[in-house]
Structures are given as C-alpha cells and as structure tokens.
C-alpha cells in the first residue's frame, strides 16, 4: 500500500483504540454544523503527532488548521462519492478487513497451549513426509479425493510398504527425488500447526494419519529426536577466503587475531578493523539470535560449546573462510516460568492461538442459530430453473433473519467467471457455501460495530484516511506531476526563490515540492469557503491552558 496513505493512518490515527470512550459533547469545531469532539485532536496534539513539512511538532493553532484541513478533505471526498469508485472501495474494504480481524480472530492463549509449546521446545524432531496436494479450487470433491489418496498410502505403509518407494511414487513434494521425503529437523513454529502436532504426537517409527495443511494432506513419520540446546547470540569476526591459494595466510592471520584476543584485545574493535563480514561488522559483529539448523553447522557447534558470556572461540574453518565468535547471551528453555513470556509472544503471532475461519463460521452458525433449507438449492441446479423459478423462499436464516433465494441469485449473477470447471451442481454448491459464509460474517461484523464503539471509530477513520489519500493524490500530487506548463509558470513567478539554481531543470524537484505545497494551500482556501467551519473557542482555550501548565 502507498506510503502516503500508511503515513496518514499511522500518524494521524495512532490512538484510535480509545476514541469510542470520548464524549461527543465536548466539541472542538464543527463543519456545516457537524460536531467534531476535542479528544482525538487533543491526543494527537499532546503526543506531538501533528507535524509540519519540516517534521517539527506544530504549535496549537497550526496543528488545529492541519487537523481541520484533513477533516475537510475527507468531507469533500465523501461528497464527491469517491468511496463508490471500485479501486477506492476495494482499498477501504482492505483496511476495514484488517480492523475487523482483531475482533473476528482474537488471540486465545491457554495454559495448556503454553505448556504444550514449552514441552515441544525441548526437542527437535527429524521427520519425513508424503504430501498429496489438493488440486483445483479446493472443492469438497477435490478435498475428498486428496484425503482418500492419502488414506490409501497410509494403509499401504501400515501393511509394510517401503516409505521411500511410496514417497517416490505418490508424493507431490518435488524435493522427494533428492531426499525421499525427508525434511530434516523441525521444532515448534517451524511448520504448520497440524503438521507439527503430527510430528510430535505420533509414536516414533509409526505413521500419522493424513493431516491437513494449507498445501494438502501429509502423512508424517518422526524418525529421530534430539535435545534442543536453546538459542544463542554472538559476535562474529570473519576472514574470507578471497583467493584460493591464500588459505594458509588467512589461517595465520586468524591465529594472530586469536592471540591478540587472549591478551585482552577488544572483540568489537577487532571486528571493525579486520572482519570481512560487511553486514555484521556494521553492528560491531553482532548477529541475530539463532538456534540449531539456522546457520552454518560449524558456527552452531562452536557457539553452543561456549559456556560463559564473553567467551570466544578458537578460529573456526568453513568453506567461506575462518571465523572467530564471542558469546553474548544464551537462552535455554529449561524453566516454563522463565520461558513463558517468550512463548506467549511467539504464540501471539502464530495462527494456532486464533480460530481458523472454518472454526469461526461453525461458532457463528451456532451463536446466531443458523438454519438452512438446502433442498431449495434444487432450483439453481439448472440455469433455466433459477431463471424462471419463484425465489421468494428463504434459503437460510441468521438470527431469525431470512436470506432469500433471490439474494443468492443476485450473488450468482455478480460472479466474474461463468467458466464451469466442474459439473454445474458442484459449482452451485461451492458458491452457496461462499455466499452463506459471507452473509454470516457480514452479520457478525455488523454486530461487532454495534458492540464496540472504538471499532466503529477505527473503521470510519480508516475510510477517511483512504479517501484523503486519493483526493489529495488527484488534487495535488498527480496534478503537479502531470502539468509541467503550470509548474514552469509557477517557477517564473517565483524566480527569486531559486536564484541560487542554474535553471528550471536543475531546480525542478524543489519547484515541484513548492508547487504541491502551493496547490495544497489554495485547495485549503477553497474548502474553507465551501464549508462553514466554526471553532469552539472555550474548548480551544482549555487545550491551550493545559499546554501552558
């Protein structure tokens, strides 16, 4: 998404979460008699989020002007019905969906999930798998066929067929030709949760029943378990093999640097002077935290063998050169209580701590007493049937509200593709599921808006931010870029500002910036004439007095 829009949303509305708690009676200003409360502006002003083109916090009156201009632009965009333009409507919907997701899929982390994660963190599991992809558009038929194919392989494995043979014959994982289905070692969060659970919960040597992931169905076998030593953070000094015949010289230099370290030389200074790892040298050799199987095996082995913070290794040889590392910190997941905060943080970013859409739909159907008359779909299994049938009866009800066959017919008419890649009955059934799920999610979103005032505010301001971006783009940015004649005229009228420049072409970027600023000011004057703005002086004085306290 565009940087300008992201800036508007992030900076101007960073404190929206609490807007629903504000009193609308404390009016700061009104536009055509529509009141705007003081609290949103007050929060933005006091936190110095309202800034000028020089990125300095604006004084009160200028900050208020900027804020009012923003609201005027949003008002103008709505009056021009920019929100009905498909591109803009799609952008608004995208941001609305982001706002809704926090409420639709709240994070739910139980003690049981934390304990499970902690227990799995203790080991790496070496696994192999056979994948049966779900082809096509994931219709019920596609899903069933993939599951049945995986189930047949599972049955053959339990009858003694060789895993490698079946993987070679049937697995859709293209790497199977090189690895016989062996993935290597995995730990918690490395794979999809269902795959991970199959790896950790299936008895060693046995095979999991087919488990579903976004890719298809997997049969998983756990082959080996090793202890997880945790994670380490190190400094890294590298001497690169830049010439094939210079390895002995590099070895001598690495040994001499090691000797200097033993005599008390500062590791960070040594990195800055000698390391060929440009990226880490910028940060005194610091590398990000890592665990097993995340970097070069020789580096990992040396790092985990270091016992105390500040210890450093003897020179380590790899195919890239010689390395000396210093241990900065180490995390071992030996205590649940010590690991709880880190585990919780990682779970918050993982899908396992949220309902899936399928689980959410199931929950909502129960919550809103969803009932359907699926036999009425017979009217849609032929194009002629639903073109001439009576469609007034309800296909389903949500919370007692009827959703008629006619509504479904309208939904079908709006589908972009009439290319039927399956038989027509399956096509209709698939779209019916899509339609009914869309309806129940829309109904639930409406209820969420009613329940959470702060969500209503967030949706409104996301919409405003998108509208302001697009109308500003049209009135200022695109106009200035497209009309070079007017830009040159502006340049001629303001030559005294550009005396130090050689000519128009040399000062074009600066002229464009100034011209955009000029267009913005002129547009602001037009909006102030078009809309009646009235400032509530007593409220503004209160804000000023608090600032001076």
Buried (B, 14 or more C-beta within 10 A) or exposed (E): EEEBBEEBBEEBBEBBEEBEEBEEEBBBBBBEEEBBBBBBBBBBBBEEBBBEEEEEEBEBEEBBBBBBBBBBBBBBBBEEEBBEEEEBBEBBEEBBEEBBEBBBBEEEBEEEBBEBBBEBBBBBBBBBBBBBBBEEEEBEBBBEBBBEBBBBBBEBBEEEEEBBEBBBEBBBBEEBEEEBBBBEBBBBBBBBBBBBBBBBEBEEEEBBEBBBBEBBBBBBBBBEBEEBBBBBBBBBBBBBBEEEEBEEEBBEBBBEBBEBBEEEBEBBEBBBEBBBBEEBBEEBBBBEBBBBEEBBEBBBEBBBEBEEEEEBBEBBBEEBBBBBBBBBEBBEBEEBEEBBEBBBEBBEEBEBBBBEEEEBBEEBBEEBEBEBEEEBBEBBBBEEEBEEBEBEEBBBBBEEEEBBBBBBBEBBEEEEEEEEEBEEEBBBBBBBEEBBBEBBBEBBBEBBBEEBBBBBBBBBBBBBBBBBBBBBBEBBBEBBEEBEEEBBEBBEEEEEEBEEBEEBEEBBEEBBEBBBEBBBEEBBEEBBEEBEBEEBEEBBEBBEEEEEE
